[in-house]
Amino acid sequence: MLVKDCMTRHPIMISPKTPAAEAQKIMTENNIRHLPVTGKGKRLHGLVTRQSFLLAPDVLASLDVWHITRYLSGLTVKELMIKADEVYTITPDKTVERSAKILSDRKIGCLPVVEDGVVVGIITEVDVMEAIQRMLAMDVEGVRVTVRMPDRPGEFAKMSNALGEHAMGVMGIGTYPSPRRDGFFDVVLKIRNVKSDDVEKALGQVEDQEIIDLRDVV
């Protein structure tokens, strides 16, 4: 799955001249946490997040609630935003796992999606989580099975052959190195229109492979 398949297209964008109070209102009314700041031709100038509206402790301590409101009302987005050269972005043709790594490594909540310098979308940590659920067919009723196998050529083919012999179709799949088991990896499969007992019979007899989790999910 690519970024363009799960990003929010045509996100709400604001101008650097937008009053800070108006930007805050837009975020609240639309229940969003990030606003790309763009100029002519939707070119990225910066990014506003909910954290952008937090006042520094020294400023906060010196103002009462009325002065805080007045202080914010006098600001524009340009004075609060993260500048474009400090904003992490991604292109629509990158993979969703690449966006997940950037979000995780940088501990940020979103990536404006930019193509030829133009903002064409935005991908958030929520979008990535939803994409992972789709890849694992979370919304499909069926059997979820995790198989542990040696990390060597031919093992996946053995499992695929067993599935084919029993006419089982895979709706979702994911793999990862086995926790605390060097030289092995775990394969998570989502199979529909089958019973867990049938899956156990089909995959439980594959040589050198072990079913470590098997459950019906809806």
Backbone as a ProteinNet text record, in pm:
[ID]
protein_1_A
[PRIMARY]
MLVKDCMTRHPIMISPKTPAAEAQKIMTENNIRHLPVTGKGKRLHGLVTRQSFLLAPDVLASLDVWHITRYLSGLTVKELMIKADEVYTITPDKTVERSAKILSDRKIGCLPVVEDGVVVGIITEVDVMEAIQRMLAMDVEGVRVTVRMPDRPGEFAKMSNALGEHAMGVMGIGTYPSPRRDGFFDVVLKIRNVKSDDVEKALGQVEDQEIIDLRDVV
[TERTIARY]
84.2	0	88.3	52.2	128.8	60.1	136.7	82.6	-42.6	-41.4	-156	-283.2	-268.8	-385	-453.4	-385.2	-444.5	-436.8	-376.9	-368.5	-504.8	-520.3	-637	-609.2	-688.2	-668.8	-734.7	-676	-729.8	-762	-662.7	-688.4	-719.8	-779.4	-802.2	-666.4	-649.9	-524.1	-553.6	-456.4	-474.5	-356.7	-377.8	-275.2	-190.1	-66.6	15.1	-47.1	-135.5	-198.5	-322.1	-363.4	-481.9	-459.8	-555.5	-541.4	-530.8	-449.6	-429.2	-560.7	-644.1	-771.6	-861.8	-856.5	-939	-887.9	-756.2	-698	-736.7	-732.5	-770.9	-918	-1002.2	-1144.3	-1166.4	-1093.3	-1104.8	-1069.4	-963.4	-919.7	-1024.4	-1081	-1181.5	-1308.2	-1356.2	-1482	-1471.9	-1352.5	-1334.3	-1266.9	-1242.3	-1181.4	-1052.5	-965.5	-836.2	-724.6	-606.9	-494.8	-381.7	-393.4	-285	-342.7	-280.5	-322.5	-199	-188	-80.3	-101.9	5.4	0.6	59.3	-20.4	22.7	7.5	81.2	72.7	19.5	64.7	19	49.4	-49.7	-31	-25	-75	-76.2	64.5	160.5	297.4	315.2	385.3	396.4	479.9	421.4	493	523.6	441	461.2	350.2	345	246.3	205.4	75	22.7	-34.4	1.5	-53.3	-117.9	-183.8	-245.1	-139.8	-19.8	87.5	133.5	103.1	144.6	80.3	-32.7	-107	-69.5	20.9	62.9	160.1	136.5	223.2	342	453.1	571	537.8	593.4	562.5	582.2	687.9	712.7	605.8	557.1	448.7	319.2	291.7	168	158.6	269.8	270	244.7	273.9	261.9	128.2	40	-86.5	-205.2	-314.5	-437.2	-517.3	-631.3	-705.1	-747.5	-781.9	-826	-709.8	-595.8	-479.1	-428.4	-446.2	-407.3	-491.3	-623	-713.3	-673.1	-645.3	-605.7	-472.5	-381.3	-249.7	-263.5	-344.6	-362.5	-435.4	-531.7	-610	-525.1	-413.3	-327.2	-223.7	-218.9	-119.1	-175.1	-88	-124.3	-57.6	-103.9	-48.4	101.8	145.1	286.8	375	323.8	402.5	403.6	311.8	300.9	348.6	344.2	363.9	507.6	518.6	649.4	688.2	804.2	844.6	865.4	845.1	848.4	978.4	1090.7	1218.8	1238.8	1146.5	1153.3	1042.8	959.4	847.8	890.4	867.3	893.6	777	809.7	707.6	734.7	641.4	657.2	586.1	624	559.4	455.4	355.2	245.9	286.9	403.2	444.7	526.5	552.1	625.3	532.2	590.2	510.3	457.2	346.9	287.8	381.2	458.8	551.8	665.6	702.3	802.8	749.3	623.2	564	555.5	523.8	516.6	652.5	758.5	892.9	930.1	896.9	928.3	850.9	721.7	639.8	693.9	734.4	785.4	922.6	1013.9	1150.2	1152.2	1067.4	1068.1	969.4	888.1	787.9	697.5	641	549.9	417	314.3	180	131	203.7	156	270	242.4	334	252.6	274.7	213.4	264.4	175.2	212.6	232.4	354.9	392.2	437.6	388.1	426.9	462.7	587.8	637.3	618.3	638.5	630.1	490.5	390.3	250.8	192.7	118.8	54.2	-66.3	-62.3	-172.1	-247.6	-198.1	-265.3	-191.6	-238.1	-171.8	-195.1	-92.9	-106.9	-70.6	-157.6	-139.3	-113	-78.4	-56.5	-184.6	-301	-428.1	-446.7	-412.2	-421.9	-334.4	-214.8	-123.1	-180.1	-236	-295.3	-412.6	-493.6	-605.7	-555.8	-445.1	-388.6	-339.1	-275.6	-227.8	-345.2	-454.4	-573.1	-627.7	-625.3	-673.6	-584.2	-451.7	-359.2	-374	-415.7	-437.3	-584.2	-665.5	-807.3	-880.3	-857.2	-916.8	-1069.8	-1129.5	-1275.8	-1341.3	-1260.7	-1314.2	-1331.1	-1447.5	-1472.1	-1399.6	-1333.2	-1261.4	-1171.5	-1067.7	-972.4	-838.7	-784.7	-652.7	-555.9	-449.3	-352.6	-211.6	-128.6	12	97.6	179.9	265.2	411	485.4	628.9	707	799.6	876.7	1023	1112.1	1254.1	1273.5	1366.9	1396.5	1493.4	1436.9	1518.2	1432.7	1495.7	1421.5	1330.9	1213.4	1122.7	1016.9	1032.7	937	799.7	798.6	670.7	597.8	675.2	615.1	548.6	609.7	549.8	413.6	405.9	279.7	176.9	220.5	129.9	74	157.8	112.2	5.7	26.7	-71.1	-204.9	-200	-322.8	-392.7	-314.1	-371.6	-434.9	-372.4	-425.9	-561	-585.7	-712.8	-805.1	-772.8	-856.3	-886.1	-783.6	-798.6	-738	-814.5	-766.7	-729.7	-619.5	-569.6	-620.5	-684.2	-737.5	-640.5	-557.9	-461.3	-338.4	-223.5	-99.3	0.7	80.5	188.2	296.8	421.5	531.6	623.2	691.4	786.5	880.8	1003.4	1096.5	1036.9	1052.1	995.2	1058.8	976.9	1031.4	1114.9	1235.4	1325.6	1353.9	1342.3	1373.7	1453.9	1584.5	1669.5	1657.9	1656.2	1649.9	1509.9	1408.7	1269.4	1192.3	1081.4	989.9	846.4	758.9	617.4	536.3	442.6	353.8	211	145.9	6.7	-82.1	-178.7	-270.2	-413.6	-492.7	-636.5	-705.2	-780.8	-846.1	-996.2	-1075.8	-1220.1	-1287	-1411.5	-1494.4	-1432.9	-1369.5	-1312.4	-1338	-1315.4	-1321.7	-1180	-1164	-1030	-973.3	-1059.6	-1011.7	-953.4	-1015.7	-966.4	-831.5	-816	-688.3	-578.8	-613.3	-515.9	-472.2	-566.4	-532.4	-445	-474.7	-400.8	-258.8	-241.3	-110.5	-33.8	-104.9	-38.9	54	41	124.2	240.5	257.6	367.8	499.5	590.5	716.8	796.6	849	934.8	860.3	728.1	650.3	554.4	524.5	443.4	336.1	214	106.7	120.2	140.8	158.8	36.9	-54.5	-179.3	-285.3	-406	-515.7	-644.9	-719.9	-843.9	-942.6	-1072.1	-1177.6	-1193.1	-1201.7	-1215.6	-1328.5	-1393.7	-1503	-1480.7
-118.6	0	124.3	221.2	344.2	458.3	564.6	680.2	733.9	738.3	793.6	711.1	585.7	499.9	522.9	585.8	601.9	743.4	835.5	973.5	1042.1	1151.3	1237.6	1333.9	1322.2	1408.8	1545.1	1647	1782.7	1822	1815.8	1851.8	2000.7	2035.7	2177.3	2245.5	2357.1	2431.7	2577.3	2642.8	2782.7	2866.5	2995.8	3090.7	3133.7	3174.5	3227.1	3349.6	3418.6	3538.9	3508.9	3383.2	3346.4	3376.4	3442.9	3466	3334.2	3331.1	3208.5	3159	3252.3	3213.3	3144.1	3191	3129.1	2988.7	2972.8	2840.9	2742.3	2790	2705.4	2665.3	2758	2729.5	2626.7	2639.2	2543.3	2402.7	2390.5	2260	2198.7	2283.3	2234.8	2190.4	2272.5	2242.3	2120.3	2094.8	1981.3	1861.3	1873.6	1765.3	1715.5	1807.4	1772.8	1831.9	1775.1	1815.6	1882.7	1886	1941	2021.7	2134.6	2218.6	2258.8	2212.1	2262.2	2410.6	2485.4	2627.8	2644.7	2697.3	2706	2847.2	2872.2	2999.7	2980.5	3061.3	3055.6	2919.2	2862.1	2732.4	2617.3	2637.5	2535.4	2485.9	2576.1	2539.9	2553.2	2456.4	2447.1	2559.9	2629.9	2732.5	2686.1	2594.4	2548.9	2455.1	2430.8	2338.9	2389	2384.2	2418.8	2293.2	2269.2	2157.6	2212.8	2126.8	2172.6	2225.5	2169.2	2214	2356.1	2399.2	2533.5	2641.9	2609.5	2709.4	2709.9	2621.8	2619	2733.5	2803.6	2914.8	2866	2933.7	2902.8	2926.1	2845.4	2857.6	2997.8	3068.5	3201.9	3302	3282.5	3368.6	3337.2	3208.6	3164.3	3214.2	3211.9	3252.1	3400.7	3477.5	3623	3678.2	3591.2	3636.4	3568.9	3645.6	3582	3536	3471.2	3410.4	3512.3	3633.5	3735.2	3782.8	3798.2	3841.6	3731.6	3606.6	3495.8	3498.4	3517.8	3525.2	3640.3	3757	3874	3849.9	3782.2	3751.8	3665.4	3558.8	3469.3	3538.7	3623.6	3689.9	3785	3826.7	3918.3	3849.4	3717.8	3642.6	3590.8	3573.3	3505.8	3369.8	3288.7	3153.8	3159.4	3259.4	3270.9	3276.4	3334.2	3349	3221.4	3128.2	3006.7	2881.2	2883.5	2760.5	2710	2580.8	2519.1	2554.2	2614.3	2658.7	2540.2	2564.2	2458.1	2378.4	2447.7	2376.3	2287.7	2295.6	2210.5	2104	2106.3	2012.1	1888.1	1770.5	1646	1618.8	1588.4	1562.1	1427.6	1387	1262.6	1277.8	1197.6	1202.5	1090.5	1105.2	1007.7	869.4	857.7	727.6	646.1	700.2	625.6	522.8	421.7	316.8	362.4	300.7	337.9	301.2	193.2	158.3	259.8	323.9	430.1	548.8	583.6	694.2	658.3	532.1	487.9	502	469	478.6	623.2	713.3	855.1	908.4	876.3	921.9	869.9	742.7	680.6	736	741.6	787.9	933.6	1015	1158.6	1195.8	1096.2	1119	1237.2	1231	1334.5	1270.2	1353.1	1299.9	1301.4	1370	1376	1408	1383.9	1419.8	1484	1610.7	1664.6	1586.7	1556	1482.9	1585.9	1589.8	1694.4	1632.8	1689.4	1645.2	1767.3	1770.7	1885.6	2016	2009.6	2126.9	2166.5	2092.9	2126	2027.6	2076.6	1990.4	1922.4	1788.7	1713.2	1628.9	1626	1546.6	1554.9	1475.1	1464.8	1322.9	1265.4	1132.6	1142.6	1089.5	1097.3	959.4	958.5	831.3	747.3	812.2	739.5	675.2	747	690.9	566.1	571.9	458.1	337.1	362.1	252.8	190.2	273	220.9	140.4	184.3	111.9	-26.2	-33.7	-162.9	-256.8	-204	-286.2	-339	-254.6	-297.9	-406.9	-392.3	-491.5	-626	-623	-746.8	-789.4	-722.3	-756.2	-758.9	-657.1	-650.1	-656.3	-597.4	-589.5	-712.8	-810.9	-931.4	-1041.9	-1098	-1208.4	-1333.2	-1402.9	-1523.1	-1577.2	-1646.2	-1707.1	-1634.5	-1596.9	-1533.7	-1635	-1663.1	-1764.1	-1707.2	-1736	-1697.2	-1823.1	-1830.2	-1947.9	-1906.5	-1980.8	-1955.3	-2052.3	-1997.6	-2081.3	-2037.9	-2129.4	-2093.7	-1988.2	-1899.7	-1793.7	-1848.8	-1920.9	-1979.2	-1995	-2001.6	-2010.9	-2133.7	-2115.7	-2227.8	-2247.1	-2184.2	-2206.6	-2146.8	-2027.8	-1965.9	-2045.4	-2100.9	-2182	-2306.9	-2364.8	-2482.3	-2447.3	-2333.7	-2291.7	-2260.6	-2193.2	-2159.7	-2285.1	-2386	-2511.5	-2578.2	-2573.9	-2633.8	-2560.6	-2428.4	-2351.2	-2384	-2395.8	-2426.8	-2564.6	-2661	-2797.4	-2804.7	-2710.7	-2710.2	-2597.3	-2538.9	-2435	-2319.5	-2273.2	-2160.9	-2035.4	-1926.8	-1800	-1702.6	-1634.4	-1539.9	-1399.7	-1335.4	-1200.4	-1094.1	-1130	-1035.4	-1110.1	-1042	-1109.3	-1007.3	-1052.5	-970.7	-1062	-1018	-1098	-1010.7	-1074	-1001.9	-1102.7	-1061.5	-1152.5	-1203	-1330.9	-1389.5	-1328	-1285.9	-1229.6	-1333.2	-1293.9	-1378.3	-1513.9	-1523.1	-1647.4	-1614.1	-1601.9	-1571.7	-1682.4	-1643.4	-1740.6	-1784.5	-1721.7	-1754.8	-1626.3	-1640.5	-1528	-1578.2	-1488.4	-1521.9	-1464	-1541.8	-1499.7	-1496.3	-1381.7	-1366.7	-1369.5	-1461	-1475.2	-1452.5	-1391.8	-1381	-1458.2	-1560.6	-1648.9	-1647.3	-1629	-1624.2	-1750.3	-1767.8	-1880.5	-2016.2	-2022.3	-2148.8	-2160.3	-2279.7	-2303	-2314.5	-2275.3	-2279.3	-2420.7	-2520.4	-2659.1	-2697.7	-2647.7	-2679.3	-2612.5	-2491.2	-2421.8	-2494.3	-2539.8	-2613.4	-2741.6	-2811	-2933.8	-2905.1	-2794.8	-2762.2	-2716.6	-2633.4	-2574.1	-2640.3	-2714.8	-2776.8	-2890.7	-2940.7	-3054.7	-3014.5	-2886.1	-2841.2	-2860.1	-2930.8	-2965.7	-2841.9	-2843.3	-2738.1	-2606.9	-2607.6	-2487.7	-2514.5	-2407.4	-2422.9	-2314.1	-2354.3	-2258.1	-2210	-2078.5	-2026.9	-1947.5	-1918.3	-1851.8	-1880	-1910.9	-1942.5	-1897	-1812.8	-1760.8	-1718.2	-1728.8	-1675.7	-1527.7	-1444.8	-1301.5	-1246.6	-1144.6	-1080.8	-930.7
0	0	0	-83.5	-94.8	-19.2	3.9	75.7	6.4	-126.6	-199.6	-179.8	-134.6	-114.2	19.4	112.8	246.1	302.1	228.2	275.7	265.3	336.5	321.6	206.7	100.9	-14.9	8.5	-50.5	-42.3	102.9	190.7	330.8	344.5	456.9	486.5	501.3	431.3	437.2	471.8	529.6	569.1	521.1	521.1	478.9	598.1	574.7	684.4	751.4	678	731.7	815.3	819.3	896.6	1044.7	1110.4	1254.9	1331.2	1433.2	1510.7	1569.5	1616.8	1676.4	1574	1448.9	1344.2	1311.7	1306.9	1280.9	1390.6	1513.9	1627.5	1616.4	1573.4	1556.3	1446.2	1336.9	1225.9	1272.3	1350.1	1398.9	1492.2	1578.5	1673.7	1602.4	1510.4	1441.2	1351.2	1297.3	1206.1	1272.8	1403.9	1481.3	1415.8	1381.6	1323.3	1409	1394.7	1480.6	1403.9	1269.6	1188.8	1073.4	1044.2	932	850.9	728	641.9	612.8	616.6	585.1	445.3	354	215.2	161.6	54.3	-13.9	-154.4	-246.3	-384.2	-445.3	-513.8	-577.3	-480	-357.6	-253.5	-218.3	-228.6	-191.7	-41.3	17	162.3	221.1	318.8	394.2	535.9	585.9	722.8	766.5	895.3	952.4	1090.3	1115.5	1247.3	1310.7	1436.5	1512.3	1638.8	1712.4	1837.5	1934.2	1927.6	2015.8	1981.8	1859.3	1818.2	1903.4	1963.9	2040.7	2189.2	2228.4	2367.7	2395.5	2501.9	2538	2619.7	2603.9	2684.5	2832.1	2922.3	3065.5	3120.9	3075	3128.1	3082.8	2958.5	2908.7	2980.7	2995.2	3058.5	3202.9	3273.6	3414.2	3433.1	3329.4	3342.8	3295.2	3243.8	3188.6	3256.8	3273.7	3320.3	3198.4	3220.5	3111.2	3006.3	3048.9	2953.2	2867.7	2929.4	2853.6	2759.5	2801.2	2713.8	2585.8	2602.1	2487.1	2395.1	2456.9	2378.3	2308.6	2378.7	2321.6	2196.3	2205.4	2091.7	1977.1	2009.9	1905.4	1823	1877	1803.7	1717	1721.8	1646.2	1514.8	1417.5	1292.3	1288.9	1197.4	1182.7	1154.7	1080	1044.6	1167.8	1276.5	1399.2	1483.5	1455.2	1535.4	1463.8	1332.1	1254.8	1260.7	1234.9	1212.2	1069.3	1051.1	917.9	823.3	694	593.1	595.5	619.4	617	739.8	836.3	954.5	955	851.4	843.4	765	823.3	752.2	657.5	532.3	431.9	365.5	280.3	206.4	72.6	-25.2	-156.1	-166	-254.2	-259.8	-307.2	-372.7	-425	-325.6	-205.5	-103.8	-37.9	25.1	88.3	223.8	265.1	393.3	508	491.7	598.7	611.1	498.9	505.7	584.5	561.6	638	786.1	815.4	954.6	1022.8	951	1009.5	1038.3	946.1	968.4	1088.4	1094.2	1206.3	1338.7	1340	1461.3	1499.3	1401.5	1429.6	1476.7	1416.6	1447.5	1557.7	1598.2	1703.4	1669.3	1550	1502.5	1464.7	1446.5	1425.1	1282.3	1192.1	1054.2	959	830.4	722.7	610.6	579.9	458.9	338.4	247.1	126	15.8	-37.7	-132.6	-264.4	-374.1	-507.4	-591	-638.6	-715.2	-637.4	-506.9	-422.1	-380.7	-428.5	-400.6	-299.9	-200.8	-102.5	-167.3	-174.3	-235.7	-133.7	-10.6	91.6	223.3	317.4	447.3	498.6	560.2	618.7	766.8	850.8	995.3	1053.5	1181.7	1250	1249.6	1254.1	1248.8	1112.1	1004.6	869.7	856.4	913.8	906.4	981	1099.5	1176.3	1101	1035.9	958.2	838.4	776.8	663.2	705.4	822.5	872.6	896.9	950.6	971.6	839.9	736.9	605.4	547.3	563.8	509.5	579	705.5	780.1	778.9	694.7	678.7	812.3	893.2	1025.6	1021	918	911.8	849.6	812.2	749	853.3	859.3	952.1	902.6	993.8	952.8	1062.5	1020.4	1112.7	1100.5	1214.1	1219.9	1276.6	1200.9	1244.4	1232	1331.1	1328.5	1322.6	1220.2	1198.3	1212.4	1291.6	1308.5	1221.5	1143.5	1052.2	1049	1010.6	999	890.4	913.7	817.1	712.3	617.1	510.7	385	268.2	143	138.5	82.4	60.7	166.2	283.9	392.3	360.4	302.6	270.5	161.3	69	-37	20.7	122.8	187.8	247.3	313.7	372.3	264.1	158	47.6	-18.3	-33.6	-93.5	-6.7	125.1	216.3	207	196.3	181.8	50.5	-55.9	-186.1	-191.7	-127.4	-126.3	-56.8	35.1	109.1	62	-54	-116.6	-21.2	48.7	141.5	81.6	85	31.2	141.2	124.6	224.4	192.9	292.3	275	327	423.5	479.2	525.7	521	559.3	613.3	710.3	764.7	819.3	813.7	866.3	950.9	1045.1	1128.8	1194.1	1230.1	1296.9	1427.9	1455.3	1576.5	1700.6	1797	1921.2	1996.7	2031	2111.5	2047.7	1914.8	1844.2	1719.6	1735.7	1620.4	1516.4	1390.3	1282.2	1247	1304.7	1273.5	1244.8	1173.1	1158.4	1166	1206.4	1223.7	1108.4	1060.6	952.7	1006.6	994.5	1038	913.9	911.9	799.4	845.2	759.1	781	669	707.9	611.3	638.3	535.2	555.5	500.5	543.1	498.1	534.3	650.5	698.2	848	901.2	1044.2	1098.8	1223	1281.8	1284.3	1304.8	1304.5	1169.3	1061.4	927.5	901.8	952.9	937	1014.5	1132.5	1213.7	1143.7	1081.8	1009.5	888.4	819	697.1	725.3	828	853.3	966.9	1049.3	1164.4	1129	1006.7	965.3	875.3	850.4	765.4	840.8	779.5	845.2	884.9	1007.2	1063.5	1090.6	1081.1	1108.7	1224.2	1298.3	1419	1427	1452.1	1477.2	1621	1639.3	1775.9	1822.6	1730.5	1770.2	1664.3	1712	1620.7	1685.7	1615.2	1676.2	1566.9	1601.8	1516.5	1549.6	1446.4	1468	1381.7	1433.9	1361.3	1358.3
[MASK]
++++++++++++++++++++++++++++++++++++++++++++++++++++++++++++++++++++++++++++++++++++++++++++++++++++++++++++++++++++++++++++++++++++++++++++++++++++++++++++++++++++++++++++++++++++++++++++++++++++++++++++++++++++++++++

